[in-house]
Amino acid sequence: MSVNMTALNKYQSVNLESAVASASSHQLIAMLYEGALKALAQAKGSIGRKEIEARTKHLNKAADIVFGLRDFLDHEKGGEISANLENLYQYMIRTITEANREQDAEKVQHVMDLILDIRAGWAGMPLDIRMGKKKVS
């Protein structure tokens, strides 16, 4: 059974690397949102099961992804929206840290809700803005 899981994990890793290599910037950011949501959901489950090591691992991964999202921001093209997102990402990172320290599933859910809202806005963004051809006003 472990050989099959190893093969599956390797396949998933190669599949993800392939998807990342061929993705646009917009698609990469969407993938980061999905990754953060997955890590947060896993952390929330770990909190419920009182799995300290797993909780910490998943919350650290979620925080790393949010740091990555923050690093993707382009303040020249993004203007005020970019500045607001930076503040929101900083808030998320603080909340994730608190959730880990306090073992608080509600704080994890709060960050998940914020990411879901941002992801919905990102998905609804006009194509010319997604592709960086038009400045966000």
N, CA, C and O atoms as CSV, one atom per row, in Angstrom:
chain,resi,resn,atom,element,x,y,z
A,1,MET,N,N,0.827,-1.196,0.000
A,1,MET,CA,C,0.000,0.000,0.000
A,1,MET,C,C,0.865,1.251,0.000
A,1,MET,O,O,0.541,2.223,-0.682
A,2,SER,N,N,1.957,1.243,0.752
A,2,SER,CA,C,2.806,2.421,0.830
A,2,SER,C,C,3.482,2.724,-0.502
A,2,SER,O,O,3.722,3.888,-0.822
A,3,VAL,N,N,3.788,1.696,-1.276
A,3,VAL,CA,C,4.384,1.917,-2.598
A,3,VAL,C,C,3.388,2.647,-3.487
A,3,VAL,O,O,3.769,3.550,-4.231
A,4,ASN,N,N,2.113,2.263,-3.417
A,4,ASN,CA,C,1.090,2.926,-4.216
A,4,ASN,C,C,0.925,4.385,-3.803
A,4,ASN,O,O,0.757,5.250,-4.662
A,5,MET,N,N,0.971,4.669,-2.513
A,5,MET,CA,C,0.860,6.052,-2.037
A,5,MET,C,C,2.067,6.869,-2.478
A,5,MET,O,O,1.927,8.036,-2.842
A,6,THR,N,N,3.240,6.269,-2.448
A,6,THR,CA,C,4.442,6.963,-2.903
A,6,THR,C,C,4.323,7.303,-4.379
A,6,THR,O,O,4.655,8.413,-4.794
A,7,ALA,N,N,3.855,6.358,-5.164
A,7,ALA,CA,C,3.676,6.595,-6.600
A,7,ALA,C,C,2.632,7.677,-6.841
A,7,ALA,O,O,2.819,8.542,-7.697
A,8,LEU,N,N,1.532,7.634,-6.090
A,8,LEU,CA,C,0.484,8.639,-6.239
A,8,LEU,C,C,1.007,10.023,-5.880
A,8,LEU,O,O,0.752,10.991,-6.597
A,9,ASN,N,N,1.735,10.122,-4.778
A,9,ASN,CA,C,2.297,11.412,-4.372
A,9,ASN,C,C,3.260,11.950,-5.421
A,9,ASN,O,O,3.257,13.147,-5.708
A,10,LYS,N,N,4.078,11.085,-5.991
A,10,LYS,CA,C,5.022,11.499,-7.032
A,10,LYS,C,C,4.264,11.985,-8.264
A,10,LYS,O,O,4.621,13.007,-8.849
A,11,TYR,N,N,3.222,11.260,-8.660
A,11,TYR,CA,C,2.404,11.648,-9.809
A,11,TYR,C,C,1.776,13.020,-9.566
A,11,TYR,O,O,1.804,13.883,-10.443
A,12,GLN,N,N,1.210,13.216,-8.372
A,12,GLN,CA,C,0.582,14.493,-8.056
A,12,GLN,C,C,1.602,15.621,-8.075
A,12,GLN,O,O,1.294,16.725,-8.523
A,13,SER,N,N,2.804,15.358,-7.598
A,13,SER,CA,C,3.863,16.364,-7.598
A,13,SER,C,C,4.248,16.754,-9.019
A,13,SER,O,O,4.383,17.938,-9.327
A,14,VAL,N,N,4.423,15.759,-9.883
A,14,VAL,CA,C,4.773,16.026,-11.283
A,14,VAL,C,C,3.634,16.760,-11.971
A,14,VAL,O,O,3.871,17.689,-12.744
A,15,ASN,N,N,2.403,16.354,-11.698
A,15,ASN,CA,C,1.235,16.991,-12.293
A,15,ASN,C,C,1.153,18.459,-11.871
A,15,ASN,O,O,0.859,19.322,-12.698
A,16,LEU,N,N,1.408,18.750,-10.597
A,16,LEU,CA,C,1.387,20.124,-10.105
A,16,LEU,C,C,2.501,20.945,-10.744
A,16,LEU,O,O,2.274,22.077,-11.171
A,17,GLU,N,N,3.699,20.379,-10.811
A,17,GLU,CA,C,4.817,21.093,-11.431
A,17,GLU,C,C,4.502,21.435,-12.881
A,17,GLU,O,O,4.834,22.525,-13.348
A,18,SER,N,N,3.870,20.521,-13.591
A,18,SER,CA,C,3.492,20.748,-14.984
A,18,SER,C,C,2.454,21.864,-15.085
A,18,SER,O,O,2.549,22.727,-15.957
A,19,ALA,N,N,1.470,21.846,-14.196
A,19,ALA,CA,C,0.435,22.879,-14.202
A,19,ALA,C,C,1.030,24.248,-13.899
A,19,ALA,O,O,0.661,25.238,-14.531
A,20,VAL,N,N,1.940,24.312,-12.945
A,20,VAL,CA,C,2.575,25.582,-12.579
A,20,VAL,C,C,3.419,26.115,-13.731
A,20,VAL,O,O,3.399,27.311,-14.020
A,21,ALA,N,N,4.156,25.227,-14.384
A,21,ALA,CA,C,5.043,25.647,-15.474
A,21,ALA,C,C,4.279,26.247,-16.643
A,21,ALA,O,O,4.802,27.115,-17.341
A,22,SER,N,N,3.047,25.797,-16.866
A,22,SER,CA,C,2.291,26.282,-18.022
A,22,SER,C,C,1.233,27.320,-17.651
A,22,SER,O,O,0.477,27.753,-18.520
A,23,ALA,N,N,1.161,27.725,-16.393
A,23,ALA,CA,C,0.112,28.637,-15.937
A,23,ALA,C,C,0.488,30.098,-16.160
A,23,ALA,O,O,1.659,30.474,-16.107
A,24,SER,N,N,-0.538,30.911,-16.410
A,24,SER,CA,C,-0.354,32.363,-16.474
A,24,SER,C,C,-0.236,32.892,-15.044
A,24,SER,O,O,-0.483,32.158,-14.086
A,25,SER,N,N,0.138,34.155,-14.901
A,25,SER,CA,C,0.216,34.762,-13.560
A,25,SER,C,C,-1.136,34.693,-12.866
A,25,SER,O,O,-1.217,34.407,-11.671
A,26,HIS,N,N,-2.193,34.957,-13.622
A,26,HIS,CA,C,-3.544,34.907,-13.055
A,26,HIS,C,C,-3.864,33.501,-12.554
A,26,HIS,O,O,-4.416,33.337,-11.465
A,27,GLN,N,N,-3.519,32.492,-13.344
A,27,GLN,CA,C,-3.770,31.108,-12.945
A,27,GLN,C,C,-2.919,30.716,-11.737
A,27,GLN,O,O,-3.380,29.978,-10.866
A,28,LEU,N,N,-1.682,31.206,-11.681
A,28,LEU,CA,C,-0.823,30.905,-10.528
A,28,LEU,C,C,-1.423,31.448,-9.237
A,28,LEU,O,O,-1.408,30.779,-8.204
A,29,ILE,N,N,-1.948,32.657,-9.307
A,29,ILE,CA,C,-2.551,33.248,-8.115
A,29,ILE,C,C,-3.786,32.453,-7.709
A,29,ILE,O,O,-4.010,32.214,-6.522
A,30,ALA,N,N,-4.592,32.041,-8.693
A,30,ALA,CA,C,-5.760,31.206,-8.394
A,30,ALA,C,C,-5.320,29.896,-7.735
A,30,ALA,O,O,-5.974,29.413,-6.811
A,31,MET,N,N,-4.220,29.329,-8.209
A,31,MET,CA,C,-3.692,28.093,-7.619
A,31,MET,C,C,-3.218,28.336,-6.184
A,31,MET,O,O,-3.380,27.472,-5.322
A,32,LEU,N,N,-2.639,29.499,-5.929
A,32,LEU,CA,C,-2.215,29.832,-4.564
A,32,LEU,C,C,-3.422,29.944,-3.635
A,32,LEU,O,O,-3.380,29.471,-2.500
A,33,TYR,N,N,-4.501,30.572,-4.117
A,33,TYR,CA,C,-5.725,30.642,-3.301
A,33,TYR,C,C,-6.215,29.239,-2.963
A,33,TYR,O,O,-6.563,28.956,-1.817
A,34,GLU,N,N,-6.240,28.360,-3.968
A,34,GLU,CA,C,-6.689,26.986,-3.741
A,34,GLU,C,C,-5.780,26.271,-2.739
A,34,GLU,O,O,-6.259,25.564,-1.852
A,35,GLY,N,N,-4.481,26.456,-2.885
A,35,GLY,CA,C,-3.538,25.824,-1.966
A,35,GLY,C,C,-3.709,26.311,-0.539
A,35,GLY,O,O,-3.639,25.525,0.406
A,36,ALA,N,N,-3.935,27.612,-0.384
A,36,ALA,CA,C,-4.149,28.169,0.957
A,36,ALA,C,C,-5.425,27.610,1.569
A,36,ALA,O,O,-5.446,27.241,2.744
A,37,LEU,N,N,-6.487,27.546,0.772
A,37,LEU,CA,C,-7.750,27.009,1.281
A,37,LEU,C,C,-7.604,25.544,1.697
A,37,LEU,O,O,-8.140,25.126,2.724
A,38,LYS,N,N,-6.883,24.779,0.901
A,38,LYS,CA,C,-6.670,23.363,1.226
A,38,LYS,C,C,-5.881,23.231,2.533
A,38,LYS,O,O,-6.246,22.442,3.405
A,39,ALA,N,N,-4.801,24.004,2.666
A,39,ALA,CA,C,-3.982,23.941,3.884
A,39,ALA,C,C,-4.791,24.370,5.107
A,39,ALA,O,O,-4.666,23.772,6.176
A,40,LEU,N,N,-5.613,25.397,4.953
A,40,LEU,CA,C,-6.430,25.871,6.073
A,40,LEU,C,C,-7.484,24.835,6.465
A,40,LEU,O,O,-7.736,24.623,7.651
A,41,ALA,N,N,-8.098,24.193,5.474
A,41,ALA,CA,C,-9.083,23.147,5.773
A,41,ALA,C,C,-8.419,21.986,6.511
A,41,ALA,O,O,-8.988,21.434,7.453
A,42,GLN,N,N,-7.219,21.622,6.081
A,42,GLN,CA,C,-6.491,20.549,6.761
A,42,GLN,C,C,-6.131,20.966,8.187
A,42,GLN,O,O,-6.202,20.155,9.111
A,43,ALA,N,N,-5.748,22.220,8.362
A,43,ALA,CA,C,-5.416,22.720,9.702
A,43,ALA,C,C,-6.642,22.697,10.602
A,43,ALA,O,O,-6.562,22.325,11.773
A,44,LYS,N,N,-7.771,23.098,10.043
A,44,LYS,CA,C,-9.009,23.108,10.823
A,44,LYS,C,C,-9.348,21.694,11.297
A,44,LYS,O,O,-9.737,21.498,12.449
A,45,GLY,N,N,-9.201,20.719,10.415
A,45,GLY,CA,C,-9.423,19.330,10.806
A,45,GLY,C,C,-8.437,18.881,11.870
A,45,GLY,O,O,-8.802,18.163,12.801
A,46,SER,N,N,-7.192,19.304,11.733
A,46,SER,CA,C,-6.155,18.947,12.710
A,46,SER,C,C,-6.456,19.540,14.079
A,46,SER,O,O,-6.191,18.915,15.105
A,47,ILE,N,N,-7.008,20.743,14.090
A,47,ILE,CA,C,-7.390,21.361,15.370
A,47,ILE,C,C,-8.476,20.518,16.032
A,47,ILE,O,O,-8.416,20.240,17.229
A,48,GLY,N,N,-9.471,20.116,15.240
A,48,GLY,CA,C,-10.556,19.296,15.778
A,48,GLY,C,C,-10.076,17.963,16.325
A,48,GLY,O,O,-10.628,17.447,17.297
A,49,ARG,N,N,-9.053,17.408,15.703
A,49,ARG,CA,C,-8.507,16.119,16.144
A,49,ARG,C,C,-7.378,16.283,17.163
A,49,ARG,O,O,-6.799,15.299,17.624
A,50,LYS,N,N,-7.073,17.533,17.509
A,50,LYS,CA,C,-5.999,17.863,18.464
A,50,LYS,C,C,-4.642,17.315,18.023
A,50,LYS,O,O,-3.863,16.823,18.839
A,51,GLU,N,N,-4.376,17.406,16.725
A,51,GLU,CA,C,-3.099,16.973,16.149
A,51,GLU,C,C,-2.191,18.195,16.015
A,51,GLU,O,O,-2.223,18.902,15.008
A,52,ILE,N,N,-1.397,18.426,17.032
A,52,ILE,CA,C,-0.593,19.639,17.126
A,52,ILE,C,C,0.397,19.763,15.973
A,52,ILE,O,O,0.497,20.819,15.349
A,53,GLU,N,N,1.114,18.706,15.696
A,53,GLU,CA,C,2.132,18.761,14.640
A,53,GLU,C,C,1.499,19.025,13.269
A,53,GLU,O,O,2.004,19.840,12.496
A,54,ALA,N,N,0.407,18.345,12.976
A,54,ALA,CA,C,-0.273,18.537,11.689
A,54,ALA,C,C,-0.856,19.948,11.595
A,54,ALA,O,O,-0.768,20.593,10.550
A,55,ARG,N,N,-1.453,20.423,12.698
A,55,ARG,CA,C,-2.014,21.777,12.717
A,55,ARG,C,C,-0.941,22.802,12.378
A,55,ARG,O,O,-1.140,23.678,11.536
A,56,THR,N,N,0.187,22.677,13.039
A,56,THR,CA,C,1.281,23.623,12.820
A,56,THR,C,C,1.788,23.545,11.387
A,56,THR,O,O,2.029,24.573,10.753
A,57,LYS,N,N,1.950,22.340,10.879
A,57,LYS,CA,C,2.428,22.148,9.503
A,57,LYS,C,C,1.489,22.823,8.498
A,57,LYS,O,O,1.944,23.549,7.615
A,58,HIS,N,N,0.191,22.586,8.630
A,58,HIS,CA,C,-0.771,23.125,7.669
A,58,HIS,C,C,-0.923,24.644,7.804
A,58,HIS,O,O,-1.059,25.343,6.800
A,59,LEU,N,N,-0.901,25.153,9.032
A,59,LEU,CA,C,-1.011,26.605,9.206
A,59,LEU,C,C,0.249,27.314,8.714
A,59,LEU,O,O,0.164,28.406,8.153
A,60,ASN,N,N,1.406,26.708,8.917
A,60,ASN,CA,C,2.639,27.291,8.373
A,60,ASN,C,C,2.601,27.319,6.849
A,60,ASN,O,O,3.034,28.289,6.227
A,61,LYS,N,N,2.082,26.251,6.255
A,61,LYS,CA,C,1.965,26.209,4.794
A,61,LYS,C,C,1.012,27.299,4.311
A,61,LYS,O,O,1.306,27.995,3.339
A,62,ALA,N,N,-0.123,27.450,4.983
A,62,ALA,CA,C,-1.084,28.489,4.605
A,62,ALA,C,C,-0.449,29.877,4.720
A,62,ALA,O,O,-0.617,30.716,3.835
A,63,ALA,N,N,0.276,30.113,5.804
A,63,ALA,CA,C,0.938,31.412,5.984
A,63,ALA,C,C,1.973,31.648,4.888
A,63,ALA,O,O,2.076,32.756,4.362
A,64,ASP,N,N,2.736,30.621,4.543
A,64,ASP,CA,C,3.722,30.752,3.462
A,64,ASP,C,C,3.046,31.113,2.146
A,64,ASP,O,O,3.562,31.930,1.383
A,65,ILE,N,N,1.901,30.511,1.882
A,65,ILE,CA,C,1.175,30.814,0.646
A,65,ILE,C,C,0.683,32.255,0.661
A,65,ILE,O,O,0.773,32.951,-0.351
A,66,VAL,N,N,0.167,32.706,1.789
A,66,VAL,CA,C,-0.303,34.098,1.879
A,66,VAL,C,C,0.877,35.057,1.715
A,66,VAL,O,O,0.733,36.103,1.082
A,67,PHE,N,N,2.039,34.717,2.275
A,67,PHE,CA,C,3.244,35.526,2.024
A,67,PHE,C,C,3.530,35.575,0.523
A,67,PHE,O,O,3.876,36.628,-0.012
A,68,GLY,N,N,3.386,34.440,-0.151
A,68,GLY,CA,C,3.597,34.384,-1.597
A,68,GLY,C,C,2.614,35.258,-2.348
A,68,GLY,O,O,2.987,35.936,-3.306
A,69,LEU,N,N,1.365,35.248,-1.924
A,69,LEU,CA,C,0.357,36.112,-2.550
A,69,LEU,C,C,0.731,37.580,-2.365
A,69,LEU,O,O,0.610,38.387,-3.287
A,70,ARG,N,N,1.183,37.906,-1.172
A,70,ARG,CA,C,1.598,39.286,-0.898
A,70,ARG,C,C,2.766,39.684,-1.795
A,70,ARG,O,O,2.814,40.807,-2.295
A,71,ASP,N,N,3.697,38.770,-1.996
A,71,ASP,CA,C,4.860,39.065,-2.837
A,71,ASP,C,C,4.490,39.228,-4.307
A,71,ASP,O,O,5.231,39.857,-5.062
A,72,PHE,N,N,3.363,38.674,-4.720
A,72,PHE,CA,C,2.894,38.787,-6.101
A,72,PHE,C,C,2.334,40.181,-6.407
A,72,PHE,O,O,2.214,40.553,-7.574
A,73,LEU,N,N,1.994,40.946,-5.377
A,73,LEU,CA,C,1.343,42.242,-5.589
A,73,LEU,C,C,2.229,43.187,-6.389
A,73,LEU,O,O,3.435,43.278,-6.164
A,74,ASP,N,N,1.602,43.885,-7.324
A,74,ASP,CA,C,2.281,44.891,-8.140
A,74,ASP,C,C,1.649,46.237,-7.794
A,74,ASP,O,O,0.573,46.573,-8.290
A,75,HIS,N,N,2.327,47.004,-6.941
A,75,HIS,CA,C,1.750,48.253,-6.456
A,75,HIS,C,C,1.656,49.317,-7.546
A,75,HIS,O,O,0.828,50.223,-7.446
A,76,GLU,N,N,2.482,49.227,-8.577
A,76,GLU,CA,C,2.392,50.186,-9.685
A,76,GLU,C,C,1.109,49.993,-10.470
A,76,GLU,O,O,0.400,50.957,-10.756
A,77,LYS,N,N,0.811,48.759,-10.818
A,77,LYS,CA,C,-0.391,48.473,-11.603
A,77,LYS,C,C,-1.630,48.361,-10.725
A,77,LYS,O,O,-2.737,48.669,-11.168
A,78,GLY,N,N,-1.451,47.926,-9.491
A,78,GLY,CA,C,-2.591,47.635,-8.627
A,78,GLY,C,C,-3.125,48.802,-7.839
A,78,GLY,O,O,-4.271,48.774,-7.391
A,79,GLY,N,N,-2.314,49.834,-7.661
A,79,GLY,CA,C,-2.764,51.029,-6.956
A,79,GLY,C,C,-3.333,50.744,-5.578
A,79,GLY,O,O,-2.761,49.995,-4.786
A,80,GLU,N,N,-4.474,51.362,-5.314
A,80,GLU,CA,C,-5.111,51.262,-4.003
A,80,GLU,C,C,-5.551,49.826,-3.694
A,80,GLU,O,O,-5.484,49.384,-2.547
A,81,ILE,N,N,-5.998,49.106,-4.721
A,81,ILE,CA,C,-6.423,47.718,-4.511
A,81,ILE,C,C,-5.246,46.885,-4.015
A,81,ILE,O,O,-5.393,46.069,-3.105
A,82,SER,N,N,-4.098,47.092,-4.608
A,82,SER,CA,C,-2.898,46.364,-4.205
A,82,SER,C,C,-2.531,46.679,-2.754
A,82,SER,O,O,-2.177,45.780,-1.992
A,83,ALA,N,N,-2.615,47.936,-2.381
A,83,ALA,CA,C,-2.305,48.335,-1.003
A,83,ALA,C,C,-3.296,47.706,-0.025
A,83,ALA,O,O,-2.908,47.235,1.044
A,84,ASN,N,N,-4.575,47.700,-0.398
A,84,ASN,CA,C,-5.592,47.087,0.463
A,84,ASN,C,C,-5.368,45.581,0.605
A,84,ASN,O,O,-5.515,45.022,1.692
A,85,LEU,N,N,-5.009,44.932,-0.510
A,85,LEU,CA,C,-4.727,43.496,-0.448
A,85,LEU,C,C,-3.521,43.211,0.439
A,85,LEU,O,O,-3.517,42.240,1.195
A,86,GLU,N,N,-2.503,44.052,0.347
A,86,GLU,CA,C,-1.325,43.845,1.201
A,86,GLU,C,C,-1.719,43.897,2.673
A,86,GLU,O,O,-1.290,43.059,3.466
A,87,ASN,N,N,-2.535,44.884,3.034
A,87,ASN,CA,C,-2.995,44.985,4.423
A,87,ASN,C,C,-3.823,43.765,4.824
A,87,ASN,O,O,-3.691,43.255,5.937
A,88,LEU,N,N,-4.673,43.305,3.912
A,88,LEU,CA,C,-5.498,42.138,4.196
A,88,LEU,C,C,-4.645,40.877,4.344
A,88,LEU,O,O,-4.891,40.061,5.231
A,89,TYR,N,N,-3.654,40.719,3.485
A,89,TYR,CA,C,-2.763,39.560,3.593
A,89,TYR,C,C,-1.991,39.591,4.913
A,89,TYR,O,O,-1.806,38.551,5.546
A,90,GLN,N,N,-1.541,40.775,5.332
A,90,GLN,CA,C,-0.841,40.896,6.626
A,90,GLN,C,C,-1.777,40.493,7.772
A,90,GLN,O,O,-1.373,39.806,8.710
A,91,TYR,N,N,-3.031,40.934,7.674
A,91,TYR,CA,C,-4.026,40.574,8.683
A,91,TYR,C,C,-4.228,39.056,8.720
A,91,TYR,O,O,-4.312,38.458,9.793
A,92,MET,N,N,-4.303,38.447,7.541
A,92,MET,CA,C,-4.478,36.989,7.471
A,92,MET,C,C,-3.309,36.267,8.130
A,92,MET,O,O,-3.504,35.306,8.874
A,93,ILE,N,N,-2.110,36.728,7.857
A,93,ILE,CA,C,-0.922,36.092,8.435
A,93,ILE,C,C,-0.958,36.193,9.964
A,93,ILE,O,O,-0.660,35.224,10.662
A,94,ARG,N,N,-1.324,37.369,10.476
A,94,ARG,CA,C,-1.441,37.529,11.938
A,94,ARG,C,C,-2.512,36.592,12.505
A,94,ARG,O,O,-2.320,35.972,13.551
A,95,THR,N,N,-3.640,36.501,11.798
A,95,THR,CA,C,-4.743,35.664,12.270
A,95,THR,C,C,-4.368,34.186,12.225
A,95,THR,O,O,-4.732,33.429,13.125
A,96,ILE,N,N,-3.647,33.771,11.190
A,96,ILE,CA,C,-3.178,32.381,11.107
A,96,ILE,C,C,-2.237,32.079,12.274
A,96,ILE,O,O,-2.316,31.011,12.880
A,97,THR,N,N,-1.352,33.018,12.583
A,97,THR,CA,C,-0.420,32.842,13.699
A,97,THR,C,C,-1.185,32.711,15.014
A,97,THR,O,O,-0.873,31.850,15.837
A,98,GLU,N,N,-2.186,33.566,15.207
A,98,GLU,CA,C,-3.008,33.496,16.419
A,98,GLU,C,C,-3.775,32.174,16.482
A,98,GLU,O,O,-3.870,31.555,17.542
A,99,ALA,N,N,-4.319,31.749,15.344
A,99,ALA,CA,C,-5.071,30.489,15.299
A,99,ALA,C,C,-4.185,29.321,15.709
A,99,ALA,O,O,-4.632,28.406,16.401
A,100,ASN,N,N,-2.945,29.357,15.285
A,100,ASN,CA,C,-2.017,28.286,15.646
A,100,ASN,C,C,-1.706,28.328,17.142
A,100,ASN,O,O,-1.742,27.303,17.824
A,101,ARG,N,N,-1.408,29.501,17.628
A,101,ARG,CA,C,-1.053,29.647,19.045
A,101,ARG,C,C,-2.236,29.282,19.952
A,101,ARG,O,O,-2.058,28.649,20.993
A,102,GLU,N,N,-3.451,29.690,19.542
A,102,GLU,CA,C,-4.638,29.500,20.380
A,102,GLU,C,C,-5.432,28.242,20.025
A,102,GLU,O,O,-6.432,27.933,20.672
A,103,GLN,N,N,-4.982,27.514,18.992
A,103,GLN,CA,C,-5.695,26.322,18.514
A,103,GLN,C,C,-7.159,26.663,18.238
A,103,GLN,O,O,-8.071,25.994,18.723
A,104,ASP,N,N,-7.360,27.718,17.447
A,104,ASP,CA,C,-8.681,28.305,17.239
A,104,ASP,C,C,-9.181,28.051,15.815
A,104,ASP,O,O,-8.748,28.703,14.865
A,105,ALA,N,N,-10.095,27.097,15.687
A,105,ALA,CA,C,-10.648,26.745,14.374
A,105,ALA,C,C,-11.491,27.879,13.793
A,105,ALA,O,O,-11.588,28.009,12.573
A,106,GLU,N,N,-12.103,28.702,14.650
A,106,GLU,CA,C,-12.913,29.819,14.152
A,106,GLU,C,C,-12.040,30.850,13.435
A,106,GLU,O,O,-12.457,31.420,12.426
A,107,LYS,N,N,-10.851,31.089,13.942
A,107,LYS,CA,C,-9.942,32.021,13.269
A,107,LYS,C,C,-9.487,31.453,11.932
A,107,LYS,O,O,-9.326,32.192,10.960
A,108,VAL,N,N,-9.284,30.151,11.883
A,108,VAL,CA,C,-8.925,29.509,10.615
A,108,VAL,C,C,-10.068,29.696,9.625
A,108,VAL,O,O,-9.838,30.043,8.466
A,109,GLN,N,N,-11.298,29.468,10.078
A,109,GLN,CA,C,-12.459,29.634,9.196
A,109,GLN,C,C,-12.582,31.078,8.726
A,109,GLN,O,O,-12.942,31.324,7.575
A,110,HIS,N,N,-12.291,32.024,9.594
A,110,HIS,CA,C,-12.352,33.448,9.226
A,110,HIS,C,C,-11.395,33.741,8.066
A,110,HIS,O,O,-11.765,34.426,7.112
A,111,VAL,N,N,-10.174,33.227,8.147
A,111,VAL,CA,C,-9.207,33.430,7.061
A,111,VAL,C,C,-9.696,32.731,5.796
A,111,VAL,O,O,-9.552,33.266,4.697
A,112,MET,N,N,-10.274,31.540,5.946
A,112,MET,CA,C,-10.819,30.838,4.778
A,112,MET,C,C,-11.905,31.677,4.108
A,112,MET,O,O,-11.945,31.780,2.882
A,113,ASP,N,N,-12.783,32.273,4.909
A,113,ASP,CA,C,-13.856,33.110,4.360
A,113,ASP,C,C,-13.293,34.314,3.606
A,113,ASP,O,O,-13.795,34.678,2.543
A,114,LEU,N,N,-12.251,34.926,4.160
A,114,LEU,CA,C,-11.617,36.062,3.483
A,114,LEU,C,C,-11.031,35.635,2.138
A,114,LEU,O,O,-11.206,36.323,1.132
A,115,ILE,N,N,-10.341,34.504,2.127
A,115,ILE,CA,C,-9.735,34.022,0.880
A,115,ILE,C,C,-10.812,33.663,-0.132
A,115,ILE,O,O,-10.653,33.930,-1.323
A,116,LEU,N,N,-11.902,33.064,0.323
A,116,LEU,CA,C,-13.001,32.739,-0.595
A,116,LEU,C,C,-13.559,33.999,-1.245
A,116,LEU,O,O,-13.852,34.003,-2.441
A,117,ASP,N,N,-13.707,35.072,-0.466
A,117,ASP,CA,C,-14.194,36.343,-1.018
A,117,ASP,C,C,-13.221,36.916,-2.044
A,117,ASP,O,O,-13.628,37.352,-3.120
A,118,ILE,N,N,-11.940,36.911,-1.705
A,118,ILE,CA,C,-10.929,37.447,-2.629
A,118,ILE,C,C,-10.870,36.596,-3.890
A,118,ILE,O,O,-10.780,37.121,-5.000
A,119,ARG,N,N,-10.922,35.287,-3.713
A,119,ARG,CA,C,-10.867,34.383,-4.868
A,119,ARG,C,C,-12.047,34.625,-5.805
A,119,ARG,O,O,-11.882,34.587,-7.024
A,120,ALA,N,N,-13.220,34.870,-5.258
A,120,ALA,CA,C,-14.396,35.145,-6.091
A,120,ALA,C,C,-14.188,36.428,-6.893
A,120,ALA,O,O,-14.520,36.481,-8.077
A,121,GLY,N,N,-13.646,37.453,-6.256
A,121,GLY,CA,C,-13.351,38.698,-6.971
A,121,GLY,C,C,-12.292,38.497,-8.037
A,121,GLY,O,O,-12.383,39.054,-9.131
A,122,TRP,N,N,-11.296,37.704,-7.715
A,122,TRP,CA,C,-10.211,37.423,-8.662
A,122,TRP,C,C,-10.755,36.703,-9.890
A,122,TRP,O,O,-10.387,37.024,-11.020
A,123,ALA,N,N,-11.630,35.730,-9.665
A,123,ALA,CA,C,-12.203,34.954,-10.769
A,123,ALA,C,C,-13.092,35.828,-11.655
A,123,ALA,O,O,-13.211,35.578,-12.854
A,124,GLY,N,N,-13.718,36.854,-11.066
A,124,GLY,CA,C,-14.603,37.726,-11.830
A,124,GLY,C,C,-13.912,38.911,-12.474
A,124,GLY,O,O,-14.564,39.737,-13.113
A,125,MET,N,N,-12.601,39.004,-12.313
A,125,MET,CA,C,-11.849,40.133,-12.859
A,125,MET,C,C,-11.843,40.082,-14.392
A,125,MET,O,O,-11.650,39.013,-14.972
A,126,PRO,N,N,-12.052,41.223,-15.048
A,126,PRO,CA,C,-12.007,41.245,-16.515
A,126,PRO,C,C,-10.661,40.753,-17.051
A,126,PRO,O,O,-9.621,40.960,-16.426
A,127,LEU,N,N,-10.694,40.108,-18.200
A,127,LEU,CA,C,-9.515,39.478,-18.790
A,127,LEU,C,C,-8.372,40.462,-19.015
A,127,LEU,O,O,-7.217,40.116,-18.768
A,128,ASP,N,N,-8.662,41.693,-19.483
A,128,ASP,CA,C,-7.580,42.637,-19.765
A,128,ASP,C,C,-6.832,43.038,-18.493
A,128,ASP,O,O,-5.630,43.301,-18.538
A,129,ILE,N,N,-7.524,43.085,-17.382
A,129,ILE,CA,C,-6.863,43.393,-16.107
A,129,ILE,C,C,-6.072,42.169,-15.637
A,129,ILE,O,O,-4.950,42.307,-15.152
A,130,ARG,N,N,-6.651,40.977,-15.779
A,130,ARG,CA,C,-5.954,39.744,-15.398
A,130,ARG,C,C,-4.621,39.614,-16.112
A,130,ARG,O,O,-3.629,39.178,-15.528
A,131,MET,N,N,-4.608,39.995,-17.374
A,131,MET,CA,C,-3.414,39.827,-18.199
A,131,MET,C,C,-2.445,40.996,-18.044
A,131,MET,O,O,-1.385,41.006,-18.671
A,132,GLY,N,N,-2.799,41.987,-17.209
A,132,GLY,CA,C,-1.914,43.122,-16.978
A,132,GLY,C,C,-1.929,44.133,-18.103
A,132,GLY,O,O,-1.035,44.976,-18.189
A,133,LYS,N,N,-2.936,44.065,-18.974
A,133,LYS,CA,C,-3.001,44.977,-20.113
A,133,LYS,C,C,-3.720,46.270,-19.769
A,133,LYS,O,O,-3.636,47.248,-20.512
A,134,LYS,N,N,-4.419,46.278,-18.655
A,134,LYS,CA,C,-5.145,47.469,-18.241
A,134,LYS,C,C,-4.870,47.684,-16.761
A,134,LYS,O,O,-4.880,46.742,-15.969
A,135,LYS,N,N,-4.626,48.932,-16.404
A,135,LYS,CA,C,-4.330,49.266,-15.016
A,135,LYS,C,C,-5.617,49.238,-14.197
A,135,LYS,O,O,-6.668,49.675,-14.666
A,136,VAL,N,N,-5.529,48.724,-12.979
A,136,VAL,CA,C,-6.661,48.730,-12.068
A,136,VAL,C,C,-6.824,50.142,-11.545
A,136,VAL,O,O,-5.855,50.768,-11.118
A,137,SER,N,N,-8.066,50.650,-11.579
A,137,SER,CA,C,-8.278,52.030,-11.100
A,137,SER,C,C,-8.996,52.058,-9.784
A,137,SER,O,O,-9.253,53.134,-9.243
